[in-house]
Amino acid sequence: MSSLPISNIVEVNAVLFLNGPTQSVEAQTAILEALASQPETAPTHGGIDERKRLPFSVETLAAQTGKKLGGSPVVWRLTPPKYWGLVDSTPLPVARITMHYEKIAAKNVAPVVGAVARLADRLEPVYAALHFKWAEGTPEQLASLRTFWVKPLHYARYGPPGIFAWTWFGPALVESIGMPALLAQGAAATAWGGASLPLVESMWSAPFEALRERQIAVDAALRATGIFGDYSQPLPQKGANWSPPPLPSPGNA
């Protein structure tokens, strides 16, 4: 890891889309155990009620969310690096994990980035992304994070939202986009059949301008494949070559 000064990052955000459904004890156990496996991502508290912060227990949360009327787990890490997150318990074909490291100390940014990368390797997401928020909060910095929080239903209908500081593609996306196209933009193949694409080396210490320039260029190049959704309009538009997974009927959801 680089010894260069860390950029003025105040927030690290991660989102991982997984193959669903995840509305079972087995699926929830696998996800929660993966979160607990990394010191930087291990929750200290959790529950299916966001108002309550109970001591984290994989067994308790998995049992609660595996029930038909259970909710989705909300997890917190109340010791540095602190975060809060949400784990979808859903009948949809795509489920989402979100993680927000807010007011993160500079010394924790690089370890958190590494932990999220290891989490992606363990969970083998269909698509995942990591991005930052900076203290300055300039319009261009905020624009770099736009569309990051796409909902699972929108992802399934319209396609992945785009490219961020670090982006992962599952095997299905690699097949749709094409590995040569991903490799041409600096991606590397993963052991689980996907691809990993960090925009710049040591992204936590790179100048924002360099990261943003790469983000715009790589997004434009890969968007030409017609796989990514257009979320810039009030009504999202499906990528021209995106094939949505079959969604459950309302009676079976």
C-alpha angles and dihedrals in degrees: 000000000000121000091208117122112277118246119249093274116162100171138032116199128190132183126184124188113204135189108269166242095079098170096115138087091244095052094045092047091054093049096045093046089052091053091048093050096075122064091219094050101034109121119227094194138023147158144154089253111070091207092064125066106197124175107279116260124171092201095049096046094043091051093049096047093043090066118095092243096038123121133226118278119254111203133194136189107204097181122070124314085043123196144152125215148168130231115201118231099192145147089221120111089242125050128187137216116196126192126186118191101191127188088007119186115242092241091058100052098083094043090050091050089052092047092052090050091053090047090054091051090052098044096038095213125206085229133350138174141188126199141161141234118215130213093240093058093199118180090253092051091050090047089057089063096044115127091014094122098056112161120242093245091053091047090053093048103039109018137250116328101233146266126327138173089294122009131183127200124200123222094269092054091045089055092047097045096034125241093243090059091050094045090051088061095050101270123145128210117252127220090247096059097264134101133248120209119185110181096218138003115264090008092184091066101033119110111263091234092060093049093047093049090053092045093055094045097046093043091052093048095049095039087065087073090071094233100109123083122236107235095166092095127071086247110044119232124222118241109259092241099032116124109201116218114245111273122216116255116253090255092056099040 
